[in-house]
Structure formats: structure tokens, C-alpha cells
Amino acid sequence: MSTASDVRPDVAPEVLARIPPLLDLDAHLVEPPGIWTDRLPAGYREIGPHVEYLPAGEAVLSGGTYIEAPGTDGPLVAWWCYEDHRYSVKRLIAAAGYPADEISIKGITFDEMRPGCFQVPDRLGDMDLNGVQAQMCFPNYPRFCGQIFLWGKDKELARLCVEAYNDWMVEEWCGSSGGRLIPLCLVPLWDPALAAAEVRRNAARGVRAVAFSEIPPYLGLPSIYSGHWDPFFAACDETATVVCCHIGSGTKAPLTSSDAPDAVAGTIIFGNSVGAMADYLYSGVFLRFPNLKVLFAESQIGWIPYLLERTDDVWETHRGWSHSQEYTKEKPSTFYRDHIYSTFFKDPVGIRLLDEVGEDNVIFETDYPHQDGTWPYSREQAAEQFGHLDQVRIDKLARGNAIALLGLAL
């Protein structure tokens, strides 16, 4: 097999040697089949998430969501089945080890992906190959903040599914890794009080990160301006739990036209992070919750300096009509340095603007095993992009900022 990262950066050995073992705060897992069937009450196992091998069907990507159904004949592939929802496991989410020309949204089986996608010992082996000491993984099947359960009809089942995923994440995925896999948990998005309780339940067993939607209204939920999420934010503030917003966690992706190639959406998907960061800066959330920290995952960083300048200018220049000062009487950029962090994997522009982005606010990531991922050459990518910086800055971007953000003992 080849690799999803087709080209190994040509960096001098002495530059590569300056890149320490990475702490990766944006990778992904392909959920193994037994997460929910091993944990749900017996009466829920057939309607809860489970894997069936069915013929591949046609998948259409629409607004960031796959619309699909199993076919009637042909090769069998792995399908997640939950209530009346069907979703095939796709090569696109398990791209590590395959050349770009072979990556598609066609369904595959678990035997057709690297075992590191879904098995802990093999994941640790792939991390070793990639120079990664520790790694935090976002979900795939439940979507990046667990919104599949938000859409569930039976909310008691949905709650149990969230809790089962978190128990598996803490006890098995991370618990069997010797501390090298960092837990990231989900919450019941349909109820902020339940979400707060789940944050506290997981914080009591050492979890410091929770997945949340970058733009909740895209999921039909109240905005962060509304006060609706304050119980959830309060729990995160009290427990030092970082709110982690992955691109695509609003499900709706930026689009220009129905006939634009998918490459356009893939290029501008960071636009949701732009909007989400502006929301947090204007919202006054950080005034109410001064210990709250938000991580934008896979967002890249080169756009951040302009956003900070623009929010401040609009806050001042358009204060008469735009309600720019309704939620905060302080300039929006005031809240950035102490509260907002972002991950990147290919952003030389952002590195050139590092003084404006903030050397303490950004973290290098790998995105394993997605196609954008740089495995097995992530350290080489890091060396190519920021290996010329002084060692203090290199160490911050590669691991130090991640350690500080999550309070890791590494």
C-alpha cells in the first residue's frame, strides 16, 4: 500500500531532529462494531447503533451529510444501522495507507482499512511510525460532536448511546493505551442540563475535553448568544473541560453552488470556524465564564489575524447599527489569547503570521486516518512548516501548547 500523504517532505535530518514527539489533538477513530451492542440494554441493541454487512449503495454528499441507502446486490460493505438511519463506512474516513487516486466515498469493510483506524494496539503502532506520543480522537460515525444522537427519535436511547460511547472512550479506547490516547467525550446536545451533567460525570474520571458543535443553529439548536448553553458552559468552566469544535460539527458546510465541484467545499470548509470564532468573540460567553477555553480543530490558522482585526473594527466602526457591543463592551479580540486555540496540519501562511496568530494558541495535528492527514510523515510536515523557528516555539506548536491546554502529565 501507498500512503494517503503521497509526498514525503524533503527536510534535512538536522531540521527533523528538532521536532519533538508530537501531541496530536485532532485525529479520528473508526468506531469498532461493538461499542454500543456491548453496552446498551438488551432491548435497545437491535435499534441502537450496530454494524450490518449489506450491499453497497450510492452515496451523495449534500450539505456535509451523506444521503444513502444499501443497494440490492453486489459486494457487501459495513453499514452502521441506528433506528431508521443507514451509513456506510467509507474509504474517505479510513484513508491512511492508500494513495489519493483510490480515496472515494464508496463503502468498505473493516478488513479493508488499516487496523489502526479502530484497534488500540495498532493505533499505537501507527502513532509510533508517525512520531506521535499522545493523541486525541474525534468520532466519525456519530459525527464530530455526536449529532447523530441529536437526530435520534428515542431520546432515552440517544442518551444511553452517548453514555455508552463515553464509557468505551474512557475505559477501553483510552484506558488500554497506557495514557497515550486522550479521552474526548460527547454530550446530549438536545438538553444543556444533561450535557452539563455528562461533562461533570466524565470530568470526575479525568476527562478534560468535550466535543461540541461549531455552530449549534446549523443543527437546529439555540445559539451561544441565547444563554441556552450556559449550564453546559458553566460545567466546562468549573471542571476545566475544553470545548472542542471540529470543522463539520455543524453538519452544514459552506457551499457556493450546487454544480461546484466538491473541491470548493473542501477548500472553504474552514469558513465555519471563522463564523464560530466570531460568535465566541462577540458573544460575551468568556465574560460569564472566565475559565472557559475553546479549541477549533482542523480549522487551520492563517485566517485568524484578519478575523481579529475585522471584529475589532466592526465592533467600533459599526457600533451604531450592528449591535456589535450588545454582548460585550470590550473589543472582541480581547478574549482571544486566553480562551481560543486552533489546530493546523498544512498552513505555512499561518506560520508566517505566527506573531499575530499567537504562538501559545496553536497546535500542530495529524488528522489520522483522514485523507487530509499527514501520516506517516507528520513530523516531516512539521519540520517543513516550522522547523526553522527557535526551539521554544517548535516545542510549543508540537506539544507544549497541547500539554498546557489539557493539563496533561506528559
Residue, then its C-alpha position, 0 to 999 in steps of 0.5 A: m500500500s501507498t500512503a494517503s500523504d503521497v509526498r514525503p517532505d524533503v527536510a534535512p535530518e538536522v531540521l527533523a531532529r528538532i521536532p519533538p514527539l508530537l501531541d496530536l489533538d485532532a485525529h479520528l477513530v473508526e468506531p469498532p462494531g461493538i461499542w454500543t451492542d456491548r453496552l446498551p440494554a438488551g432491548y435497545r441493541e437491535i435499534g441502537p447503533h450496530v454494524e450490518y454487512l449489506p450491499a453497497g449503495e450510492a452515496v451523495l454528499s449534500g450539505g456535509t451529510y451523506i444521503e444513502a441507502p444499501g443497494t440490492d446486490g453486489p459486494l457487501v460493505a459495513w453499514w452502521c444501522y441506528e433506528d431508521h438511519r443507514y451509513s456506510v463506512k467509507r474509504l474517505i474516513a479510513a484513508a491512511g495507507y492508500p494513495a489519493d487516486e483510490i480515496s472515494i466515498k464508496g463503502i468498505t469493510f473493516d478488513e479493508m482499512r488499516p487496523g489502526c483506524f479502530q484497534v488500540p494496539d495498532r493505533l499505537g503502532d501507527m502513532d509510533l511510525n508517525g512520531v506521535q506520543a499522545q493523541m486525541c480522537f474525534p468520532n466519525y460515525p456519530r459525527f464530530c460532536g455526536q449529532i447523530f444522537l441529536w437526530g435520534k427519535d428515542k431520546e432515552l436511547a440517544r442518551l444511553c448511546v452517548e453514555a455508552y460511547n463515553d464509557w468505551m472512550v474512557e475505559e477501553w479506547c483510552g484506558s488500554s493505551g497506557g495514557r497515550l490516547i486522550p479521552l474526548c467525550l460527547v454530550p446530549l446536545w438536545d438538553p444543556a442540563l444533561a450535557a452539563a451533567e455528562v461533562r461533570r460525570n466524565a470530568a470526575r474520571g479525568v476527562r478534560a475535553v468535550a466535543f461540541s458543535e461549531i455552530p449549534p443553529y446549523l443543527g437546529l439548536p439555540s445559539i451561544y448568544s441565547g444563554h441556552w448553553d450556559p449550564f453546559f458552559a458553566a460545567c466546562d468552566e468549573t471542571a476545566t473541560v475544553v470545548c472542542c469544535h471540529i470543522g463539520s460539527g455543524t453538519k452544514a458546510p459552506l457551499t457556493s453552488s450546487d454544480a461546484p465541484d466538491a473541491v470548493a467545499g473542501t477548500i472553504i470548509f474552514g469558513n465555519s470556524v471563522g463564523a464560530m470564532a466570531d460568535y465566541l468573540y462577540s458573544g460575551v460567553f468568556l465574560r460569564f465564564p472566565n475559565l472557559k477555553v475553546l479549541f477549533a480543530e482542523s480549522q487551520i490558522g492563517w485566517i485568524p489575524y484578519l478575523l481579529e482585526r475585522t471584529d475589532d473594527v466592526w465592533e467600533t466602526h459599526r457600533g451604531w447599527s450592528h449591535s456589535q457591543e450588545y454582548t460585550k463592551e470590550k473589543p472582541s479580540t480581547f478574549y482571544r489569547d486566553h480562551i481560543y486555540s486552533t489546530f493546523f496540519k498544512d498552513p505555512v501562511g499561518i506560520r508566517l503570521l505566527d506573531e499575530v496568530g499567537e504562538d501559545n494558541v496553536i497546535f500542530e495535528t495529524d488528522y489520522p486516518h483522514q485523507d487530509g492527514t499527514w501520516p506517516y510523515s507528520r513530523e516531516q510536515a512539521a519540520e517543513q512548516f516550522g522547523h526553522l523557528d527557535q526551539v521554544r516555539i517548535d516545542k510549543l506548536a508540537r506539544g507544549n501548547a497541547i500539554a498546557l491546554l489539557g493539563l496533561a502529565l506528559 
